Amino acid sequence: MARRRSENKKDDMLTREQLKQVHDRLATAEIAAVEAFYRSAHHRCALQPWWLPTPRAIQELVQAWKILRRRRP
């Protein structure tokens, strides 16, 4: 059975304030930087048989996806 790296730690989730900071930083970054951040987050979210992605990694992936969706025609 797959397990998280750190079992139910509150530290592996971003707070609302941290999430807003990530969003604001990505919103002002160059598109190439956002794409690189997205690829990195996507890699960290890849499902593996021995572990699941952390909530933080998924939160970061979603934020990058939201920014890319708004910027791409």
N, C-alpha and C positions, 0 to 999 in steps of 0.2 A: 504494500500500500504506500502511495506517495505521501510524503510528509513535507511540511514547510521547513525551511532552514531553522527558523526560530519559532518554536511552538507558541502561538497566541501572544506574542509580545506586543504591547501597545506601541513600542518604538518603531515597529516596521510599517506603521501607517503615518501618512502625512496629516497634520492638523489642518483645519480650514485656512489658517494663516499661512502655513507653509505651502499649501496647495495654491493659494492666491499668488504667493511669491514666485512659484514655478511658472504659473500661467503668465504673470506679468513679464517675467524674464524672457519667456519664449515669444511673447507677443511683440517684444521690441527687438528680438534677434533677427539676423539675416535668415532668409529662407533656407539656405544651405546648412546653417547651424541647427535649425529646427528639424530638418530632415535627418541630420546626423544624430540628434538627440532621439528622434523617433526610432531610427534603426537600432540604436543602442537599447532603448527601452523595449523594443519588439524582441530583440535577442534575449533580454533578461526575462521576458514573459513566455518564452517558448516552453511548451510542456515537455517535461522529461519524465521518464519512468520512476526516477528516484526522488524527485522533489517537485513542488508546485511553486509558481511565482509568488513573490510576496505582494501584499496589498499595495505597498509603496510603488513597486515596479508597475503594477497595473494602473495606479493613479497617474503616474508619470506618462505612461503610454497614452492614456485617454487625453491628458492635457495636450500632448504633442499632436495627437490626431485632431483635436478640436481646432488648434491653431492652423494646421495644414489644411483642413477642410475650409476654413474661412479664407485663407490666402490663395488657394488654388482656384482657377476659373472653372 
